[in-house]
Amino acid sequence: MPADASSLIPPALDRLREQSDVGPGEVPGLLEWLAQVPDPRDPRGVRHTLAVVLTLTACAVLTGATSLLAVGEWIADAPPHVLERLGVRLDPVLPRRLVPSEATVRRLLTRIDADALDRAVGGWLADRRPESTGLRGLSVDGKSLRGAAKAQGRRIHLLATVEHTTGLVLAQLDVGEKTGEVTRFQPLLDTIADLAATVVTSDALHTQREHAAYLLGRGAHYIAIVKGNQKKLRKQLKFLPWKDIPLQGRTRGSGHGRAEIRQIKVATVNSLLFPGARQAVQIKRRRTDRKTGKTGKTTITTVYAVTSLTAEQATPVQLARLIRDHWKIEALHHVRDTTFAEDASQLRTGNASRAMATWRNLAVGALRLSGVKNIAAGLRRNARDARRPLGLA
């Protein structure tokens, strides 16, 4: 039976709420989350429901569309049976379905409530996270959309939080013209319902007493890197008796033309100038750049950090892994830049550029939830069969 075209969440899209290990009635589906995004259009004369347009855009990005032009082309070429399953309306005169044009998609994404869209996508991804055992890490970091700019040339800078183990983007906010990342830290994490027993990691910019107090107040933990913006605290850490503390962990790694050895020492502390600090961490990184010649250039860097986790809650090996895993957020940035050509995009009108960044987060997350390791290969596979995105979104 054809889907009711006037329904905000067409029954034909029930497939979009399915995931392995998640039943249709157990958690809200993608369309139910997208239905929470307010429609910015005048209801008079609307030919395409908001949920259908947004879902068509998501499916296009899941096949590798990197621009609104490519999104429009995918929608125009989508097979009739796919459009039927997506609840696209029939043309009252011609034997075809009425698909939104590229201009319609562009106007809608320009005016969309980007915060509401990010909350919807983040909520959908959060619902589908696998059950976690042990410490759950969340990275907070920012990324500029280099090719996109607003009035007076202001670059769009997005602050996001990414789960360490899955790489899912659970929340994202525009930093804004008159603010910085520091002021958006708490509003970003406010959009995540439950932070209890979560370990939030960030770079030195967010090593702020206010941030630590906020996280402790929500039942979360932190690992904060300490650099020059906390001079007194760094001085305290630097002059701890590290020589008397035995080495508690050593790991090796290689990649991007360099080899790295990381050594960690941890000390229990009670008098540091930082709220809730229970352990001090020293990490020494010995990095050899293999691209600089036969012998390679070797640099040694010492990094200090503090954490609210006690020795009983986290071992040195676990702390080292959490600190290392923080930088997995850079892997997401790399995928968005290289696979989706995000930095090359010059979308500059309204919220379109941020909305496309949100769809890229959804595409990467949906592919990772389905077990895909190589995102580019996953997108190419989806592009070969227009039905495949329906099983992911």
Secondary structure, DSSP 8 states (H G I E B T S, - for coil): ----TT-SS-GGGGGGG-BTTB-TTTS--HHHHHTTS---S-STT--S-HHHHHHHHHHHHHTT--SHHHHHHHHHH--HHHHHHTT--B-SSSSSB----HHHHHHHHHHS-HHHHHHHHHHHHHHT-----S-EEEEEEEEEEEEEE-GGG-EEEEEEEEETTT--EEEEEE--SS--HHHHHHHHHHTSS--TTEEEEE-GGG--HHHHHHHHHTT-EEEEEE-GGGHHHHHHHHTS-GGGS---EEEEEEETTEEEEEEEEEEE-S--SSTT--EEEEEEEEEEEGGG-SS-EEEEEEEEEEES--TTT--HHHHHHHHHHTTHHHHHHHHHHHTS-TTT----STTHHHHHHHHHHHHHHHHHHTT-S-HHHHHHHHHT-TTHHHHH-
